[in-house]
């Protein structure tokens, strides 16, 4: 056998199998379909329960993506990726500025579709700045892990949502003083 012919034949076969335009390569990669990206606005108020006595209100801008559009790996169809920015104030015990940015993986209960009642759960992390510190807190700039649970009502555009949250913020040991603040928050919002 001629080594040149074998090498040329193997290269030709490999090229036909691997070229993106070939029928085999096209069949292996279906075109992805994504849920539409949605933007929303929400108003929320919260109260701390550990330590008690810190009350706050926030206005939040939200962008909700199909999870696969942002993170390029397999994910359940009902998983979304939410990015949000909040600006507001601590109203008790003093009026002070509060702002945060969060990213949340939001999972809709399977089998629910847009246009009806759609329950969801979520979890994420963010950063938060508060111009007020509880005793022993250390820093005004902190990390903000959170858990969300909510319900969406109605079809898009214009779906309303009601959401509860459990928040914690602390500096994760970046300062010797690291008293955390735990809070419960209620949010009402709308997607446009």
Residue pairs with C-beta under 8 A, 6 or more apart in sequence:
16 22
17 24
17 25
18 25
19 25
20 26
32 68
34 66
34 68
34 69
35 66
35 80
36 66
36 156
37 63
37 64
37 65
37 66
37 69
38 63
38 64
38 156
38 157
38 191
38 192
39 61
39 62
39 63
39 64
39 191
39 192
40 61
40 62
40 63
40 64
40 161
40 189
40 190
40 191
40 192
41 59
41 60
41 61
41 62
41 189
41 190
41 192
42 59
42 60
42 62
42 161
42 163
42 187
42 188
42 189
42 190
43 57
43 58
43 59
43 60
43 187
43 188
43 189
44 57
44 58
44 60
44 86
44 163
44 165
44 185
44 186
44 187
44 188
45 55
45 56
45 57
45 58
45 185
45 186
46 55
46 56
46 57
46 58
46 165
46 167
46 183
46 184
46 185
46 186
47 54
47 55
47 56
47 183
47 184
48 54
48 55
48 181
48 182
48 183
49 182
49 183
49 184
50 180
50 181
50 182
51 134
51 135
51 179
51 181
53 92
53 93
54 90
54 92
54 93
54 132
54 134
54 181
54 183
55 90
55 91
55 92
56 88
56 89
56 90
56 91
56 98
56 183
57 88
57 89
57 91
58 86
58 87
58 88
58 98
58 100
59 86
59 87
59 88
60 84
60 85
60 86
60 187
60 189
61 84
61 85
61 86
62 82
62 83
62 84
62 189
62 191
63 82
63 83
63 84
64 80
64 81
64 82
64 106
64 191
65 80
65 81
65 82
65 83
66 80
66 81
67 75
67 76
67 79
67 80
67 81
67 105
68 74
68 75
69 81
70 81
71 81
76 107
76 110
77 110
78 107
78 108
78 109
78 110
78 112
79 105
79 106
79 107
79 108
80 105
80 106
80 107
80 108
81 103
81 104
81 105
81 106
82 102
82 103
82 104
82 105
82 106
82 122
82 124
83 101
83 102
83 103
83 104
84 101
84 102
84 103
84 104
84 126
85 99
85 100
85 101
86 98
86 99
86 100
86 101
86 102
87 98
87 99
88 98
88 99
89 95
89 96
89 97
89 98
90 96
90 97
90 98
90 130
90 131
90 132
93 132
94 132
96 130
96 131
96 132
97 129
97 130
97 131
98 128
98 129
98 130
98 131
98 132
99 128
99 129
100 126
100 127
100 128
100 129
100 144
101 126
101 127
102 124
102 125
102 126
102 144
102 146
103 124
103 125
103 126
104 122
104 123
104 124
104 146
104 148
105 122
105 123
105 124
106 120
106 121
106 122
106 148
107 120
107 121
107 122
108 118
108 119
108 120
108 152
109 118
109 119
109 120
112 118
112 119
114 155
114 156
114 159
115 154
115 155
115 156
117 151
117 152
117 153
118 151
118 152
118 153
119 149
119 150
119 151
119 152
120 148
120 149
120 150
120 151
120 152
121 147
121 148
121 149
122 147
122 148
122 149
122 150
123 145
123 146
123 147
123 148
124 145
124 146
124 148
125 143
125 144
125 145
125 146
126 143
126 144
126 145
126 146
127 141
127 142
127 143
127 144
128 141
128 142
128 143
128 144
128 169
129 140
129 141
129 142
130 140
130 142
130 169
131 140
132 140
133 139
133 140
134 179
134 181
135 179
136 177
136 178
136 179
137 170
137 171
137 177
137 178
137 179
137 180
137 181
138 171
138 174
138 175
138 176
138 177
138 178
138 179
139 171
139 174
139 175
141 171
142 169
142 170
142 171
142 172
143 169
143 170
143 171
143 172
144 167
144 168
144 169
145 167
145 168
146 165
146 166
146 167
146 168
147 165
147 166
148 163
148 164
148 165
149 163
149 164
149 165
150 161
150 162
150 163
150 164
150 187
151 161
151 162
151 163
152 159
152 160
152 161
152 191
153 159
153 160
153 161
153 162
154 160
156 191
157 191
157 192
158 190
158 191
158 192
159 190
159 191
160 188
160 189
160 190
161 187
161 188
161 189
161 190
161 191
162 186
162 187
162 188
163 186
163 187
163 188
163 189
164 184
164 185
164 186
164 187
165 184
165 185
165 186
165 187
166 182
166 183
166 184
166 185
167 181
167 182
167 183
167 184
167 185
168 180
168 181
168 182
168 183
169 180
169 181
170 178
170 179
170 180
170 181
171 178
172 178
